[in-house]
Amino acid sequence: MLTMKKETVLKGESRIDGAIAESHRAEINSVDPVNMTITSVQVDKAAYKANRAACRADRAAFEDAAYELQEEMMAENKTTAKEAE
């Protein structure tokens, strides 16, 4: 049986001298935005290792943006649910 879900995806990259040191991705369930997954992957391990502080700061900023978007979506869903009643 086919099942589908609607998601909102947010992507970000930590770039060091033009190279992607780390890639970030957040997936938020559009129907139930309480469900969110955030992943970060080291793309250029040497660039990441040499610039950990900058990459960590980028990751923190990305997570802040993802949580902000999640909160906006949760507020919108509450409004939509109330309107449907």
C-alpha positions in Angstrom: 0.0 0.0 0.0 1.3 3.4 -0.9 1.6 5.9 1.9 2.7 9.5 1.4 3.5 12.5 3.6 4.1 16.1 2.9 7.4 17.5 4.2 9.1 20.9 4.2 12.9 20.7 3.7 15.4 23.3 4.8 19.0 22.9 3.6 22.2 24.7 4.5 26.0 24.5 3.9 29.0 25.5 5.9 31.4 26.8 3.3 35.1 27.4 4.0 37.0 29.1 1.2 34.4 28.0 -1.3 34.5 24.3 -0.2 31.5 22.7 1.5 32.8 21.6 4.9 29.5 20.5 6.3 26.0 20.1 4.9 22.8 20.5 7.0 19.3 19.3 6.3 16.0 19.6 8.3 12.9 17.8 7.4 9.6 18.9 9.0 6.4 17.0 8.6 4.0 19.6 7.1 0.9 17.9 8.6 2.4 17.4 12.1 5.3 19.8 12.4 6.2 18.5 15.8 8.0 15.8 13.9 11.3 17.2 12.6 14.6 15.6 11.8 17.9 17.5 11.6 21.0 16.0 10.1 24.5 17.3 9.5 27.2 15.6 7.4 30.8 16.4 7.1 31.5 16.8 3.4 35.1 17.9 3.4 36.5 16.4 6.6 39.8 18.3 6.4 38.1 21.7 6.0 35.7 20.7 8.8 38.5 19.7 11.1 40.5 22.8 10.5 37.4 25.0 11.0 35.4 23.2 13.7 34.4 26.4 15.6 33.0 28.1 12.4 31.2 24.9 11.4 29.7 24.5 14.9 28.5 28.1 14.8 26.9 27.5 11.4 25.2 24.3 12.7 23.8 26.2 15.7 22.5 29.0 13.4 21.0 26.4 11.1 19.3 24.6 14.0 17.9 28.0 15.2 16.5 28.6 11.8 15.0 25.1 11.6 13.3 25.4 15.0 12.0 28.9 14.1 10.4 27.5 10.9 9.0 24.5 12.9 7.4 26.9 15.4 5.9 29.0 12.6 4.4 25.8 11.0 3.0 24.6 14.3 1.3 28.0 14.9 -0.1 27.9 11.3 -1.4 24.3 11.9 -3.2 25.4 15.1 -4.9 28.3 13.3 -5.9 26.0 10.4 -7.2 23.3 12.9 -9.3 26.0 14.7 -10.7 27.3 11.4 -11.7 23.8 10.4 -13.8 23.3 13.5 
